[in-house]
Amino acid sequence: MKVAYYPGNVARGAMMEVEDCIQPLCKTLGIDLIELPKATSDGGNIIRQASPRLQHALAARNLALAEEKGLDIMTSCATSHSIHCDTATTMEANPVMASQLNNLIARTSKIEYAGESKSRHLLHLLVEEIGLDKVKAAVLNPLNMKVAAYYGPYMQREGFCGEDDPYDPHYLEDLITVLGGTPVVYEARCQSVGSPSLLTNEKTALRMTASVLSEAKANGAQLVVSACTISHANLDSYQVKAGKVTGKDTSVPVIHLAELIAFALGHFPDRLAQLRTRAMIIGG
């Protein structure tokens, strides 16, 4: 299966551990990642705050690049996925805006987006196209941990989350199960951690982050897995600060979805061993 790979805004910068894992896990499962060398940032919902039209133009250009190759875009970032889905649906619903956006990207890049290529998140691709049976058959190192799934709010919109339930999703829990883990039930799994506002309203974002982490841990999580590279930064890099600001227990290992799958499929066993040690010491 071929898809145009879009790493998102941070996987090849601040989160190389995700990029390390996405390539081998896709190779194991028969997913051929086709690069989009000219792709750019999608705006990360930060540019949107100043200019929604500019963010739509960035996303439309990325979709057009994939469309040139006759492929859908695949990303492992829920925020990037939702941004591309939002642009595709907006252009389909608003022909005038679609024409204006295409005029802009045609003048700068000599391409246009016709609406044929769509965005797919890694999670939806695995469940709906590859199949959980095939994933389960490829598992070499079962997780054997209690894992809290974190979806975030952005891709949990009707039309953005594949055939999963936007209000009560289960795809990530289903995947955790076939990887040999035990899903943890908690209410905050689709709650925002305030990623776009971290630089402008830090205390609020930290309180939101602490709310998710503390609830996951209180319900027995030894590990939190995030389906979003941008939200992952809040949950992981800022968890100590979130705990200090709120006084809540936020100390729990956090990894990205791509890492979780790669580890279970037998890649990077040393990193899995380190993760198990961390989970035993501070998780749950």
C-alpha positions in Angstrom: 0.0 0.0 0.0 1.4 3.4 -1.0 0.7 6.7 0.7 2.3 10.2 0.6 4.0 10.6 3.9 3.6 13.9 5.7 5.6 13.9 9.0 3.8 16.9 10.4 5.4 20.0 12.0 7.7 18.4 14.6 8.5 14.7 13.8 11.6 15.7 11.9 12.6 18.4 14.3 11.9 18.2 18.0 10.6 14.6 17.9 13.0 12.5 15.9 12.1 9.5 18.0 8.8 9.4 16.0 10.5 9.6 12.7 12.9 6.8 13.8 9.9 4.6 14.4 7.5 5.4 11.6 9.8 4.1 8.8 10.5 0.6 10.2 6.9 0.0 11.4 5.5 0.9 8.1 8.0 -1.4 6.3 7.0 -4.3 8.6 3.3 -3.8 7.8 3.7 -3.3 4.1 3.1 0.4 3.9 5.2 2.2 1.3 5.9 5.8 2.4 6.3 8.2 -0.6 8.1 11.4 0.3 6.7 14.8 -0.5 10.0 16.8 -0.6 8.3 20.1 -1.3 5.7 19.9 1.4 5.7 22.6 4.1 4.3 23.2 7.5 0.5 23.1 7.7 0.4 26.0 10.1 -0.1 23.9 13.2 -3.3 25.8 14.1 -1.0 28.7 15.2 -1.0 30.5 11.8 -4.7 30.0 11.8 -5.1 32.4 14.7 -3.8 35.2 12.5 -4.8 34.0 9.1 -7.2 31.0 8.5 -6.8 31.6 4.8 -3.0 31.2 4.9 -3.3 28.0 6.9 -5.8 26.6 4.4 -3.4 27.5 1.6 -0.5 25.7 3.2 -2.6 22.6 3.7 -4.2 22.7 0.2 -0.7 22.9 -1.3 0.4 19.8 0.6 -2.7 18.0 -0.6 -2.1 19.1 -4.1 1.5 17.7 -4.0 0.1 14.3 -2.9 -2.6 14.5 -5.5 0.1 15.0 -8.2 1.3 11.5 -7.2 -2.2 10.0 -7.2 -1.9 9.3 -3.4 -3.6 10.2 -0.1 -1.6 11.9 2.6 -0.7 9.8 5.7 0.4 11.5 8.9 0.9 10.3 12.5 -0.1 13.7 13.9 -3.7 14.2 14.9 -3.4 18.0 14.6 -1.9 17.9 11.1 -4.5 15.3 10.0 -7.3 17.5 11.2 -5.9 20.6 9.5 -5.7 18.8 6.1 -9.2 17.4 6.6 -10.6 20.8 7.5 -9.1 22.4 4.4 -10.4 19.6 2.2 -13.9 19.9 3.6 -13.9 23.7 3.5 -12.8 23.8 -0.1 -15.5 21.2 -1.0 -18.2 23.2 0.7 -17.0 26.6 -0.5 -16.2 26.7 -4.2 -15.4 30.4 -4.1 -12.8 29.9 -1.4 -11.5 26.8 -3.2 -10.9 28.9 -6.3 -9.1 31.7 -4.3 -6.9 29.2 -2.6 -6.1 27.3 -5.8 -5.3 30.6 -7.5 -2.8 31.4 -4.7 -1.0 28.1 -4.7 -1.1 28.0 -8.6 0.8 31.3 -8.7 3.4 30.2 -6.1 3.8 26.5 -6.9 2.0 25.9 -10.3 -0.3 23.2 -8.8 -3.9 23.1 -7.7 -5.9 20.9 -5.4 -8.9 19.2 -7.1 -10.2 17.5 -4.0 -9.2 13.9 -4.9 -6.4 13.3 -2.3 -7.5 13.0 1.3 -5.7 12.9 4.6 -5.4 9.6 6.6 -4.1 9.3 10.1 -1.8 6.4 10.8 -4.2 5.0 13.4 -7.2 4.9 11.0 -5.0 3.5 8.2 -3.9 0.6 10.4 -7.4 -0.3 11.7 -9.3 0.2 8.4 -6.8 -0.7 5.7 -4.1 -2.9 7.1 -6.3 -4.6 9.7 -5.7 -5.4 13.3 -5.3 -9.1 12.6 -2.2 -8.4 10.5 -0.9 -6.0 13.1 -1.4 -8.7 15.8 0.4 -11.3 13.8 3.4 -9.1 13.5 3.8 -8.5 17.2 7.1 -9.8 18.6 7.3 -7.9 21.9 3.8 -7.7 23.6 3.5 -4.6 25.7 2.2 -6.1 28.9 1.4 -2.7 30.3 -1.6 -0.7 31.3 -1.8 2.0 28.6 -3.9 5.1 28.5 -4.9 6.2 24.9 -4.8 10.0 24.2 -6.6 11.1 21.0 -6.9 14.8 21.6 -9.8 16.9 20.2 -8.7 17.7 16.7 -9.3 14.5 14.8 -12.4 13.6 16.8 -14.7 15.3 14.4 -17.2 13.6 12.2 -15.6 12.9 8.8 -12.1 13.3 10.3 -11.8 10.1 12.3 -12.5 7.5 9.6 -15.2 5.0 10.7 -14.4 5.4 14.4 -16.9 7.0 16.8 -16.1 10.7 17.1 -17.7 10.9 20.5 -16.7 7.6 22.0 -13.6 6.4 20.0 -12.2 2.9 20.4 -9.6 2.5 17.6 -6.6 3.3 19.8 -7.8 1.1 22.6 -8.3 -1.7 20.0 -4.8 -1.2 18.8 -3.3 -1.3 22.3 -5.1 -4.6 22.9 -3.7 -6.3 19.8 -0.2 -5.0 20.7 -0.5 -6.9 24.0 -1.4 -4.0 26.3 -4.4 -3.3 28.5 -6.3 -0.1 27.7 -7.0 2.2 30.6 -10.5 3.7 30.7 -10.5 7.5 31.6 -12.7 10.4 30.5 -10.0 12.9 29.4 -8.7 11.0 26.4 -10.2 13.5 23.9 -9.6 16.6 26.0 -7.4 19.3 24.7 -4.0 20.0 26.3 -3.9 23.5 24.9 -1.0 23.0 22.5 -1.6 26.0 20.2 -1.8 28.4 23.2 1.2 27.1 25.1 3.4 30.1 24.1 0.7 32.7 24.8 -1.3 31.2 27.7 1.1 28.8 29.4 -0.6 28.4 32.7 -4.0 27.4 31.2 -2.3 25.0 28.8 -0.3 23.4 31.7 -3.5 23.0 33.8 -5.2 21.3 30.8 -2.1 19.0 30.4 -2.1 18.2 34.1 -5.7 17.3 34.0 -5.2 14.6 31.3 -2.1 13.1 32.8 -3.3 13.0 36.4 -6.6 11.4 35.4 -4.8 8.8 33.3 -2.5 7.9 36.2 -5.3 7.9 38.8 -7.0 5.3 36.7 -4.0 3.0 36.7 -2.1 4.0 33.6 1.6 2.9 33.5 2.0 4.6 30.2 0.2 7.2 28.1 0.3 7.0 24.3 -0.5 10.0 22.2 -1.9 10.0 18.6 -0.6 13.6 18.1 3.0 14.8 17.8 2.1 18.4 18.8 0.1 17.4 21.9 2.8 14.9 22.7 5.2 17.7 23.5 2.8 19.1 26.2 2.2 15.7 27.7 5.8 14.7 27.8 8.2 17.7 27.8 5.9 19.9 30.0 4.5 17.3 32.4 6.9 18.2 35.3 6.1 21.9 34.9 2.3 21.0 34.7 2.6 19.1 38.0 4.4 22.0 39.7 1.8 24.5 38.6 -1.2 22.4 39.6 0.1 20.2 42.4 -1.3 17.2 40.6 0.6 13.9 40.1 1.6 14.1 36.4 4.5 11.7 36.5 3.9 9.0 33.9 5.8 7.9 30.8 4.4 9.3 27.6 5.2 8.0 24.1 3.9 8.6 20.6 1.7 6.1 18.8 4.5 5.3 16.2 6.9 4.4 19.0 4.3 2.1 20.7 3.7 0.2 17.5 7.4 -0.1 16.5 8.4 -1.4 19.9 5.7 -4.0 19.9 6.7 -5.1 16.4 10.2 -5.8 17.6 12.0 -2.6 16.6 14.3 -0.8 19.2 14.1 -3.5 21.9 16.6 -1.5 24.0 14.2 1.5 24.0 11.3 -0.7 25.0 13.4 -2.1 27.9 14.1 1.4 29.1 10.4 2.3 28.8 9.4 -0.7 30.8 11.9 0.3 33.5 10.5 3.9 33.6 6.9 2.5 33.8 7.8 0.3 36.7 9.4 3.1 38.6 7.0 6.0 38.0 3.9 4.7 36.2 0.7 3.4 37.7 
